């Protein structure tokens, strides 16, 4: 279950890749804009501001996130939906998938299908976290595969659920799209509060640790959290009240051919 409040702990840092992704989408007057994996809706609302004449839709698999999004009162339609089952409509001229596809095994096939089914001249903008080899995620997998958690968590966490920028460029160009792909490493300077858990642990609780929390009871979760927190504190020490947290992101913006293939 997604917790909107936990996810939004670092809202400014999480929203920056979305803005950088959208900056490369040059659509002028799209008929419809779809945000796949819209979360709590704040970023989707900015799409309605940028393209006020478009019909904006936000889809997410979490009822809790959609409930929060609807409460915003933004000029957008928010609905619970599974990204794997979504099919583009004939006027979906802009499709955004921001920090979603890392949760979807085999999402290369989804990208190919979306390019094929989107209307001519449509924009598909994708961003995924590329930090699965970072100290944070290595520590997470190591703790999950150790005693006493291996039996419950050992096979839960994947090594590399995303590709790199050249990989996504190949997938999308092979599907017939024109592609702009790149990678960025952000250095998030997270405040270190001595009265709270390590900030990287708090960050991970909003995303990567969700499957772990769901698999453990309260007591086991607290033990796991403490063990991971010790490793994160060693890997990401605080200096001057801040913890430097490098975070790699992978981006791809694709446009479909302006004329449908004959």
Backbone as CSV, one residue per row, in Angstrom:
resi,resn,N_x,N_y,N_z,CA_x,CA_y,CA_z,C_x,C_y,C_z
1,UNK,0.850,-1.194,0.000,0.000,0.000,0.000,0.885,1.244,0.000
2,UNK,0.562,2.183,-0.872,1.289,3.445,-0.924,0.771,4.388,0.158
3,UNK,1.684,5.110,0.781,1.331,6.108,1.779,1.702,7.478,1.201
4,UNK,0.713,8.281,0.789,1.036,9.574,0.175,1.887,10.468,1.058
5,UNK,1.638,10.451,2.383,2.398,11.326,3.276,3.868,10.929,3.327
6,UNK,4.141,9.617,3.374,5.526,9.144,3.409,6.220,9.450,2.089
7,UNK,5.520,9.238,0.974,6.108,9.481,-0.335,6.477,10.951,-0.515
8,UNK,5.699,11.849,0.067,5.910,13.288,-0.146,6.910,13.904,0.825
9,UNK,7.600,13.097,1.630,8.579,13.651,2.569,9.627,14.505,1.857
10,UNK,10.020,14.098,0.673,11.045,14.807,-0.089,10.445,15.249,-1.418
11,UNK,9.352,15.976,-1.323,8.588,16.345,-2.505,9.370,17.165,-3.510
12,UNK,10.180,18.121,-3.040,10.932,18.968,-3.971,11.944,18.149,-4.754
13,UNK,12.631,17.230,-4.061,13.633,16.405,-4.738,12.976,15.426,-5.709
14,UNK,11.839,14.873,-5.333,11.173,13.903,-6.204,10.537,14.570,-7.425
15,UNK,10.156,15.831,-7.299,9.480,16.501,-8.413,10.450,17.030,-9.465
16,UNK,11.700,17.219,-9.111,12.641,17.812,-10.059,12.824,16.981,-11.329
17,UNK,12.986,15.650,-11.252,13.092,14.889,-12.502,11.863,15.009,-13.388
18,UNK,10.689,15.134,-12.781,9.462,15.313,-13.558,9.552,16.607,-14.372
19,UNK,9.991,17.666,-13.734,10.123,18.948,-14.438,11.166,18.863,-15.544
20,UNK,12.279,18.187,-15.279,13.318,18.054,-16.291,12.845,17.203,-17.464
21,UNK,12.053,16.197,-17.178,11.480,15.368,-18.241,10.525,16.181,-19.111
22,UNK,9.635,16.933,-18.473,8.636,17.710,-19.216,9.273,18.832,-20.020
23,UNK,10.434,19.308,-19.584,11.095,20.385,-20.320,11.499,19.964,-21.722
24,UNK,11.603,18.656,-21.969,12.002,18.162,-23.286,10.800,17.746,-24.131
25,UNK,9.589,17.963,-23.628,8.379,17.654,-24.391,7.887,18.955,-25.034
26,UNK,7.938,19.022,-26.345,7.645,20.275,-27.051,6.245,20.307,-27.642
27,UNK,5.350,19.498,-27.141,3.976,19.518,-27.646,3.352,20.886,-27.379
28,UNK,2.677,21.443,-28.377,2.117,22.791,-28.237,0.664,22.792,-27.779
29,UNK,-0.167,22.000,-28.414,-1.596,22.006,-28.074,-2.149,20.592,-28.129
30,UNK,-1.696,19.727,-27.220,-2.188,18.349,-27.240,-3.679,18.285,-26.921
31,UNK,-4.336,17.311,-27.537,-5.755,17.125,-27.267,-5.981,16.464,-25.915
32,UNK,-5.181,15.458,-25.604,-5.302,14.748,-24.335,-3.909,14.433,-23.810
33,UNK,-3.754,14.526,-22.485,-2.495,14.261,-21.804,-2.768,13.227,-20.721
34,UNK,-1.953,12.183,-20.673,-2.146,11.106,-19.711,-0.896,10.966,-18.859
35,UNK,-1.090,10.930,-17.549,0.003,10.727,-16.599,-0.158,9.332,-16.005
36,UNK,0.692,8.408,-16.428,0.625,7.023,-15.980,1.446,6.861,-14.706
37,UNK,0.774,6.542,-13.612,1.435,6.497,-12.323,1.485,7.879,-11.703
38,UNK,0.334,8.508,-11.615,0.255,9.922,-11.226,0.490,10.160,-9.749
39,UNK,0.478,9.098,-8.926,0.671,9.291,-7.499,-0.409,10.169,-6.899
40,UNK,0.002,11.084,-6.039,-0.960,11.926,-5.331,-1.406,13.142,-6.130
41,UNK,-0.990,13.259,-7.379,-1.603,14.184,-8.316,-1.034,15.581,-8.420
42,UNK,-0.143,15.967,-7.528,0.356,17.344,-7.576,1.083,17.645,-8.888
43,UNK,1.880,16.699,-9.360,2.602,16.931,-10.613,1.659,16.863,-11.808
44,UNK,0.673,16.009,-11.745,-0.324,15.953,-12.815,-1.036,17.291,-12.958
45,UNK,-1.299,17.935,-11.836,-1.973,19.240,-11.879,-1.158,20.259,-12.666
46,UNK,0.165,20.136,-12.657,0.977,21.072,-13.429,0.814,20.849,-14.929
47,UNK,0.441,19.643,-15.321,0.185,19.379,-16.737,-1.043,20.147,-17.210
48,UNK,-2.054,20.220,-16.344,-3.256,20.988,-16.688,-2.945,22.479,-16.779
49,UNK,-1.990,22.942,-15.992,-1.591,24.347,-16.076,-0.821,24.621,-17.362
50,UNK,0.025,23.712,-17.751,0.828,23.915,-18.969,-0.035,23.830,-20.224
51,UNK,-0.972,22.878,-20.244,-1.826,22.680,-21.417,-3.298,22.817,-21.005
52,UNK,-3.764,24.022,-20.751,-5.114,24.219,-20.205,-6.235,23.760,-21.127
53,UNK,-5.973,23.663,-22.414,-7.031,23.222,-23.331,-7.087,21.708,-23.485
54,UNK,-6.122,20.990,-22.897,-6.068,19.537,-23.039,-6.942,18.852,-21.995
55,UNK,-7.390,17.670,-22.314,-8.054,16.807,-21.334,-6.959,16.023,-20.607
56,UNK,-6.803,16.247,-19.317,-5.710,15.650,-18.541,-6.254,14.517,-17.686
57,UNK,-5.598,13.371,-17.747,-5.997,12.197,-16.980,-4.804,11.689,-16.187
58,UNK,-5.023,11.381,-14.918,-4.009,10.768,-14.077,-4.460,9.385,-13.654
59,UNK,-3.610,8.387,-13.881,-3.932,7.001,-13.542,-2.894,6.464,-12.562
60,UNK,-3.354,5.713,-11.576,-2.443,5.111,-10.608,-3.091,3.852,-10.052
61,UNK,-2.270,2.882,-9.685,-2.797,1.622,-9.155,-3.182,1.715,-7.687
62,UNK,-2.793,2.804,-7.015,-3.034,2.946,-5.582,-4.303,3.741,-5.305
63,UNK,-5.327,3.126,-4.699,-6.515,3.893,-4.327,-6.204,5.034,-3.370
64,UNK,-5.202,4.834,-2.482,-4.847,5.892,-1.538,-4.296,7.109,-2.266
65,UNK,-3.456,6.874,-3.267,-2.908,7.983,-4.033,-4.001,8.688,-4.830
66,UNK,-4.880,7.940,-5.455,-5.949,8.549,-6.246,-6.898,9.335,-5.350
67,UNK,-7.174,8.844,-4.171,-8.025,9.597,-3.240,-7.413,10.949,-2.919
68,UNK,-6.098,10.972,-2.682,-5.413,12.229,-2.407,-5.437,13.134,-3.646
69,UNK,-5.243,12.546,-4.832,-5.227,13.337,-6.060,-6.581,13.991,-6.325
70,UNK,-7.646,13.234,-6.150,-8.991,13.782,-6.372,-9.255,14.958,-5.440
71,UNK,-8.756,14.855,-4.201,-8.984,15.907,-3.214,-8.312,17.224,-3.585
72,UNK,-7.373,17.203,-4.518,-6.718,18.445,-4.939,-7.693,19.393,-5.632
73,UNK,-8.697,18.832,-6.287,-9.632,19.669,-7.034,-9.040,20.224,-8.310
74,UNK,-7.998,19.590,-8.828,-7.355,20.060,-10.053,-8.235,19.740,-11.265
75,UNK,-8.068,20.473,-12.371,-8.842,20.199,-13.588,-8.299,18.984,-14.325
76,UNK,-8.400,17.828,-13.691,-7.912,16.573,-14.256,-8.798,15.446,-13.767
77,UNK,-8.841,14.387,-14.531,-9.623,13.200,-14.184,-8.668,12.167,-13.605
78,UNK,-8.854,11.798,-12.343,-7.988,10.828,-11.683,-8.743,9.519,-11.490
79,UNK,-8.079,8.405,-11.865,-8.732,7.104,-11.767,-7.719,6.038,-11.363
80,UNK,-8.222,5.022,-10.650,-7.409,3.847,-10.331,-7.325,2.976,-11.581
81,UNK,-6.099,2.610,-11.974,-5.905,1.782,-13.155,-4.527,1.137,-13.095
82,UNK,-4.390,0.038,-13.816,-3.119,-0.685,-13.912,-2.420,-0.256,-15.194
83,UNK,-1.208,0.259,-15.063,-0.479,0.752,-16.236,-0.287,-0.342,-17.277
84,UNK,-0.218,-1.594,-16.842,0.014,-2.694,-17.778,-1.184,-2.914,-18.696
85,UNK,-2.358,-2.531,-18.247,-3.568,-2.739,-19.052,-3.969,-1.509,-19.855
86,UNK,-3.294,-0.384,-19.630,-3.704,0.854,-20.298,-3.384,0.808,-21.787
87,UNK,-4.302,1.309,-22.609,-4.097,1.419,-24.050,-4.314,2.869,-24.459
88,UNK,-3.463,3.409,-25.309,-3.625,4.799,-25.751,-4.927,5.000,-26.530
89,UNK,-5.526,6.171,-26.329,-6.680,6.568,-27.116,-6.246,7.321,-28.360
90,UNK,-7.158,7.563,-29.283,-6.793,8.195,-30.559,-6.366,9.650,-30.439
91,UNK,-6.650,10.302,-29.297,-6.245,11.699,-29.139,-5.258,11.895,-27.990
92,UNK,-4.632,10.822,-27.519,-3.636,10.925,-26.452,-2.311,11.389,-27.053
93,UNK,-2.140,12.682,-27.126,-0.980,13.264,-27.800,0.250,13.371,-26.910
94,UNK,0.071,13.324,-25.593,1.204,13.347,-24.659,0.947,12.296,-23.585
95,UNK,1.927,11.427,-23.375,1.851,10.397,-22.328,3.103,10.507,-21.477
96,UNK,2.900,10.619,-20.173,3.996,10.739,-19.213,4.028,9.483,-18.339
97,UNK,5.217,8.943,-18.140,5.391,7.837,-17.198,6.617,8.168,-16.354
98,UNK,6.383,8.724,-15.177,7.456,9.247,-14.336,7.649,8.357,-13.102
99,UNK,8.813,7.694,-13.028,9.170,6.853,-11.878,8.112,5.783,-11.610
100,UNK,7.736,5.070,-12.671,6.707,4.035,-12.579,7.199,2.699,-13.117
101,UNK,7.845,2.709,-14.271,8.103,1.461,-14.983,9.099,0.554,-14.278
102,UNK,9.839,1.063,-13.298,10.723,0.180,-12.536,9.937,-0.869,-11.751
103,UNK,8.643,-0.625,-11.538,7.786,-1.577,-10.834,7.143,-2.589,-11.780
104,UNK,7.372,-2.460,-13.084,6.665,-3.272,-14.083,7.662,-4.164,-14.815
105,UNK,7.741,-5.446,-14.473,8.630,-6.343,-15.214,8.234,-6.408,-16.687
106,UNK,9.234,-6.469,-17.547,8.972,-6.567,-18.972,8.379,-5.318,-19.582
107,UNK,8.697,-4.144,-19.017,8.047,-2.925,-19.515,8.561,-2.486,-20.884
108,UNK,9.641,-3.091,-21.388,10.061,-2.791,-22.758,8.936,-3.104,-23.746
109,UNK,8.216,-4.191,-23.491,7.103,-4.544,-24.375,5.994,-3.502,-24.317
110,UNK,5.771,-2.940,-23.130,4.776,-1.870,-23.011,5.187,-0.656,-23.850
111,UNK,6.453,-0.284,-23.756,6.927,0.880,-24.513,6.740,0.664,-26.009
112,UNK,7.081,-0.523,-26.481,6.909,-0.802,-27.911,5.440,-0.695,-28.309
113,UNK,4.579,-1.259,-27.489,3.149,-1.225,-27.824,2.614,0.194,-27.787
114,UNK,3.029,0.989,-26.814,2.548,2.370,-26.742,2.970,3.156,-27.974
115,UNK,4.209,2.978,-28.408,4.659,3.689,-29.608,3.814,3.281,-30.809
116,UNK,3.522,2.004,-30.923,2.712,1.537,-32.055,1.291,2.084,-32.008
117,UNK,0.721,2.218,-30.809,-0.693,2.543,-30.680,-0.970,4.029,-30.492
118,UNK,0.044,4.819,-30.152,-0.170,6.257,-29.996,-0.464,6.900,-31.354
119,UNK,-1.175,8.012,-31.344,-1.470,8.675,-32.619,-0.210,9.271,-33.245
120,UNK,-0.248,9.583,-34.541,0.914,10.185,-35.207,1.336,11.493,-34.529
121,UNK,2.637,11.648,-34.361,3.171,12.871,-33.770,3.007,12.980,-32.269
122,UNK,2.653,11.896,-31.598,2.470,11.923,-30.144,3.815,11.899,-29.424
123,UNK,3.776,12.341,-28.176,4.967,12.380,-27.325,4.814,11.368,-26.198
124,UNK,5.869,10.587,-25.978,5.933,9.637,-24.866,7.177,9.966,-24.051
125,UNK,6.972,10.366,-22.793,8.083,10.805,-21.938,8.175,9.877,-20.725
126,UNK,9.360,9.302,-20.526,9.559,8.272,-19.511,10.770,8.626,-18.648
127,UNK,10.621,8.432,-17.346,11.743,8.587,-16.421,11.692,7.440,-15.422
128,UNK,12.850,6.817,-15.178,12.941,5.753,-14.172,14.176,5.994,-13.306
129,UNK,14.123,5.593,-12.054,15.334,5.677,-11.229,16.369,4.681,-11.733
130,UNK,17.629,5.120,-11.750,18.701,4.247,-12.210,19.728,3.990,-11.129
131,UNK,19.292,3.978,-9.880,20.217,3.894,-8.745,20.235,2.514,-8.095
132,UNK,19.890,1.460,-8.824,19.769,0.144,-8.206,21.121,-0.471,-7.846
133,UNK,22.198,0.109,-8.357,23.529,-0.343,-7.955,24.167,0.613,-6.951
134,UNK,23.401,1.573,-6.458,23.911,2.520,-5.463,24.099,1.831,-4.110
135,UNK,24.910,2.409,-3.222,25.080,1.811,-1.891,23.760,1.584,-1.164
136,UNK,22.795,2.479,-1.350,21.502,2.329,-0.673,20.815,1.030,-1.056
137,UNK,20.779,0.721,-2.356,20.059,-0.466,-2.809,20.885,-1.740,-2.638
138,UNK,22.195,-1.613,-2.716,23.010,-2.785,-2.401,22.824,-3.182,-0.947
139,UNK,22.800,-2.185,-0.062,22.584,-2.475,1.352,21.208,-3.093,1.579
140,UNK,20.202,-2.583,0.895,18.850,-3.120,1.029,18.813,-4.596,0.639
141,UNK,19.413,-4.943,-0.496,19.397,-6.341,-0.933,20.214,-7.230,0.000
142,UNK,21.346,-6.718,0.492,22.178,-7.518,1.390,21.453,-7.826,2.689
143,UNK,20.804,-6.840,3.263,20.067,-7.084,4.504,18.901,-8.028,4.247
144,UNK,18.200,-7.840,3.134,17.039,-8.690,2.833,17.432,-10.148,2.650
145,UNK,18.662,-10.400,2.212,19.092,-11.771,1.953,19.861,-12.383,3.111
146,UNK,19.890,-11.672,4.237,20.609,-12.158,5.407,19.621,-12.741,6.416
147,UNK,20.170,-13.434,7.409,19.363,-13.963,8.507,18.942,-12.807,9.407
148,UNK,17.677,-12.761,9.841,16.603,-13.756,9.742,15.569,-13.455,8.658
149,UNK,15.911,-12.580,7.688,14.881,-12.115,6.753,14.905,-12.830,5.407
150,UNK,15.947,-13.621,5.137,16.106,-14.189,3.802,14.909,-15.030,3.373
151,UNK,14.343,-15.804,4.297,13.225,-16.674,3.921,12.025,-15.873,3.436
152,UNK,11.828,-14.692,3.998,10.664,-13.886,3.620,10.960,-12.859,2.537
153,UNK,12.225,-12.463,2.420,12.547,-11.341,1.531,13.568,-11.659,0.458
154,UNK,14.204,-12.824,0.533,15.340,-13.103,-0.325,15.068,-12.922,-1.810
155,UNK,13.894,-13.306,-2.278,13.591,-13.190,-3.694,12.712,-12.022,-4.052
156,UNK,12.504,-11.120,-3.104,11.551,-10.028,-3.309,12.125,-8.866,-4.097
157,UNK,13.424,-8.626,-3.989,14.039,-7.430,-4.561,14.869,-7.797,-5.783
158,UNK,14.635,-7.104,-6.888,15.337,-7.387,-8.134,16.630,-6.573,-8.226
159,UNK,17.625,-7.153,-8.918,18.925,-6.500,-9.041,18.854,-5.244,-9.910
160,UNK,18.289,-5.353,-11.105,18.312,-4.244,-12.059,17.023,-4.253,-12.881
161,UNK,15.955,-3.658,-12.366,14.671,-3.694,-13.074,14.530,-2.661,-14.175
162,UNK,15.576,-1.866,-14.446,15.503,-0.854,-15.504,16.719,-0.963,-16.404
163,UNK,16.620,-0.339,-17.569,17.722,-0.286,-18.534,18.439,1.054,-18.388
164,UNK,19.505,1.232,-19.183,20.171,2.536,-19.230,19.603,3.344,-20.392
165,UNK,20.081,4.574,-20.548,19.534,5.445,-21.597,19.736,4.869,-23.001
166,UNK,20.915,4.336,-23.350,21.044,3.727,-24.673,20.091,2.560,-24.886
167,UNK,19.831,1.796,-23.824,18.914,0.676,-23.942,17.501,1.112,-24.267
168,UNK,17.007,2.141,-23.564,15.665,2.644,-23.865,15.627,3.306,-25.240
169,UNK,16.718,3.947,-25.625,16.766,4.543,-26.964,16.622,3.467,-28.038
170,UNK,17.274,2.333,-27.842,17.152,1.238,-28.819,15.724,0.722,-28.885
171,UNK,15.130,0.493,-27.733,13.765,-0.036,-27.706,12.816,0.889,-28.458
172,UNK,12.919,2.175,-28.201,11.967,3.129,-28.768,12.242,3.411,-30.246
173,UNK,13.510,3.499,-30.619,13.804,3.715,-32.037,13.449,2.483,-32.855
174,UNK,13.684,1.292,-32.313,13.309,0.072,-33.026,11.797,0.005,-33.240
175,UNK,11.040,0.647,-32.335,9.584,0.679,-32.478,9.129,1.746,-33.465
176,UNK,10.073,2.559,-33.984,9.736,3.550,-34.991,9.697,4.979,-34.519
177,UNK,10.046,5.234,-33.244,9.974,6.590,-32.698,11.291,7.338,-32.900
178,UNK,11.206,8.664,-32.836,12.380,9.517,-32.727,12.637,9.752,-31.245
179,UNK,13.879,9.623,-30.805,14.154,9.521,-29.368,15.215,10.516,-28.920
180,UNK,14.970,11.077,-27.739,15.949,11.874,-26.996,16.106,11.178,-25.652
181,UNK,17.280,10.597,-25.389,17.493,9.844,-24.149,18.735,10.358,-23.440
182,UNK,18.691,10.381,-22.124,19.825,10.884,-21.352,19.735,10.386,-19.914
183,UNK,20.806,10.620,-19.175,20.855,10.263,-17.751,21.359,11.460,-16.961
184,UNK,20.867,11.575,-15.742,21.292,12.646,-14.836,21.480,12.061,-13.448
185,UNK,22.556,12.449,-12.780,22.721,12.099,-11.372,22.519,13.353,-10.537
186,UNK,21.465,13.362,-9.771,21.190,14.463,-8.842,21.904,14.174,-7.528
187,UNK,22.439,15.199,-6.916,23.011,15.056,-5.576,22.057,15.754,-4.607
188,UNK,21.211,14.964,-3.982,20.250,15.510,-3.027,20.942,15.710,-1.679
189,UNK,20.863,16.898,-1.160,21.434,17.208,0.153,20.306,17.168,1.171
190,UNK,20.228,16.054,1.881,19.102,15.796,2.770,19.444,16.199,4.199
191,UNK,18.568,16.942,4.864,18.832,17.335,6.246,18.930,16.119,7.166
192,UNK,19.944,16.112,8.017,20.135,15.031,8.983,19.607,15.493,10.332
193,UNK,18.504,14.919,10.754,17.873,15.266,12.022,18.247,14.212,13.055
194,UNK,19.013,14.591,14.096,19.426,13.593,15.093,18.244,12.917,15.784
195,UNK,17.089,13.551,15.766,15.924,12.982,16.433,15.118,12.060,15.522
196,UNK,15.528,11.929,14.268,14.775,11.112,13.316,15.692,10.052,12.718
197,UNK,15.110,9.151,11.950,15.880,8.121,11.268,16.775,8.760,10.205
198,UNK,17.754,8.006,9.751,18.655,8.492,8.713,17.837,8.939,7.506
199,UNK,18.181,10.073,6.886,17.333,10.598,5.818,17.232,9.691,4.586
200,UNK,18.275,8.939,4.270,18.172,8.025,3.127,17.198,6.897,3.445
201,UNK,17.191,6.445,4.684,16.190,5.458,5.096,14.789,6.044,4.976
202,UNK,14.604,7.266,5.400,13.297,7.902,5.293,12.876,8.069,3.837
203,UNK,13.838,8.384,2.979,13.547,8.465,1.541,13.073,7.106,1.027
204,UNK,13.827,6.057,1.341,13.526,4.728,0.817,12.204,4.177,1.344
205,UNK,11.787,4.624,2.510,10.499,4.170,3.035,9.345,4.567,2.119
206,UNK,9.524,5.637,1.350,8.462,6.077,0.464,8.364,5.291,-0.816
207,UNK,9.428,4.524,-1.161,9.427,3.832,-2.455,9.994,2.417,-2.324
208,UNK,11.314,2.293,-2.335,11.957,0.988,-2.442,11.622,0.041,-1.302
209,UNK,11.346,0.574,-0.117,11.067,-0.272,1.036,9.604,-0.697,1.152
210,UNK,8.756,-0.220,0.271,7.345,-0.588,0.348,7.107,-2.101,0.305
211,UNK,7.716,-2.845,-0.632,7.477,-4.292,-0.641,7.976,-4.986,0.622
212,UNK,9.078,-4.482,1.166,9.610,-5.078,2.394,8.656,-4.847,3.551
213,UNK,8.179,-3.618,3.685,7.243,-3.315,4.778,5.993,-4.172,4.680
214,UNK,5.513,-4.389,3.463,4.298,-5.179,3.285,4.500,-6.645,3.640
215,UNK,5.741,-7.133,3.555,6.008,-8.548,3.798,6.314,-8.868,5.248
216,UNK,6.541,-7.855,6.072,6.961,-8.079,7.456,5.917,-7.598,8.449
217,UNK,5.837,-8.280,9.587,5.000,-7.768,10.667,5.707,-6.597,11.334
218,UNK,5.041,-5.959,12.281,5.579,-4.729,12.860,6.927,-4.938,13.538
219,UNK,7.054,-6.023,14.294,8.301,-6.259,15.025,9.455,-6.537,14.066
220,UNK,9.207,-7.395,13.083,10.260,-7.712,12.114,10.640,-6.488,11.298
221,UNK,9.645,-5.672,10.979,9.930,-4.455,10.224,10.842,-3.520,11.009
222,UNK,10.592,-3.343,12.275,11.425,-2.457,13.078,12.857,-2.975,13.167
223,UNK,13.020,-4.286,13.271,14.367,-4.855,13.302,15.072,-4.658,11.963
224,UNK,14.353,-4.926,10.885,14.930,-4.741,9.549,15.308,-3.284,9.331
225,UNK,14.422,-2.397,9.696,14.651,-0.967,9.522,15.903,-0.516,10.271
226,UNK,16.083,-1.026,11.485,17.253,-0.651,12.271,18.536,-1.173,11.632
227,UNK,18.504,-2.422,11.148,19.694,-2.999,10.520,20.072,-2.245,9.247
228,UNK,19.075,-1.919,8.436,19.358,-1.167,7.215,19.825,0.242,7.541
229,UNK,19.225,0.847,8.548,19.610,2.196,8.931,21.080,2.295,9.319
230,UNK,21.606,1.276,10.002,23.026,1.278,10.378,23.907,1.282,9.134
231,UNK,23.554,0.486,8.143,24.362,0.424,6.922,24.274,1.735,6.143
232,UNK,23.112,2.308,6.101,22.957,3.567,5.375,23.722,4.694,6.047
233,UNK,23.737,4.704,7.371,24.482,5.743,8.084,25.976,5.645,7.787
234,UNK,26.478,4.412,7.610,27.892,4.237,7.279,28.171,4.630,5.831
235,UNK,27.234,4.336,4.937,27.438,4.616,3.513,27.222,6.078,3.169
236,UNK,26.348,6.739,3.925,25.990,8.137,3.655,26.129,8.955,4.948
237,UNK,27.353,9.276,5.324,27.555,10.008,6.588,27.076,11.454,6.486
238,UNK,26.641,11.966,7.602,26.219,13.367,7.666,27.432,14.267,7.850
239,UNK,27.413,15.381,7.113,28.458,16.384,7.249,27.812,17.752,7.268
240,UNK,28.072,18.503,8.321,27.490,19.827,8.439,25.976,19.792,8.485
241,UNK,25.420,18.729,9.036,23.967,18.620,9.154,23.270,18.152,7.891
242,UNK,24.038,17.739,6.862,23.443,17.299,5.605,24.017,15.944,5.188
243,UNK,23.196,15.168,4.502,23.629,13.899,3.930,23.556,14.029,2.414
244,UNK,24.677,13.817,1.731,24.702,13.845,0.269,24.222,12.498,-0.257
245,UNK,23.159,12.533,-1.054,22.531,11.317,-1.569,22.502,11.390,-3.098
246,UNK,23.551,10.877,-3.772,23.536,10.872,-5.241,22.444,9.941,-5.755
247,UNK,21.712,10.394,-6.761,20.568,9.629,-7.264,20.554,9.726,-8.787
248,UNK,20.855,8.625,-9.452,20.877,8.570,-10.918,19.469,8.349,-11.454
249,UNK,19.122,9.093,-12.497,17.832,8.955,-13.164,18.059,8.753,-14.662
250,UNK,17.178,7.978,-15.280,17.256,7.673,-16.706,16.004,8.230,-17.386
251,UNK,16.210,8.964,-18.482,15.128,9.654,-19.170,15.072,9.231,-20.639
252,UNK,13.860,9.212,-21.186,13.686,9.029,-22.623,12.414,9.746,-23.049
253,UNK,12.544,10.573,-24.078,11.395,11.250,-24.672,11.319,10.812,-26.124
254,UNK,10.188,10.227,-26.491,10.015,9.693,-27.843,8.849,10.382,-28.530
255,UNK,8.963,10.572,-29.828,7.857,11.063,-30.639,7.551,10.044,-31.717
256,UNK,6.267,9.790,-31.911,5.860,8.836,-32.934,5.890,9.511,-34.307
257,UNK,6.021,8.720,-35.387,6.025,9.326,-36.720,4.772,10.155,-36.962
258,UNK,4.925,11.264,-37.663,3.788,12.143,-37.896,2.796,11.567,-38.886
259,UNK,3.244,10.616,-39.682,2.341,9.939,-40.592,2.288,8.470,-40.224
260,UNK,1.068,7.901,-40.153,0.927,6.489,-39.835,1.547,5.650,-40.947
261,UNK,2.233,4.553,-40.577,2.812,3.711,-41.607,1.727,3.095,-42.486
262,UNK,2.024,2.965,-43.766,1.045,2.419,-44.713,1.049,0.889,-44.659
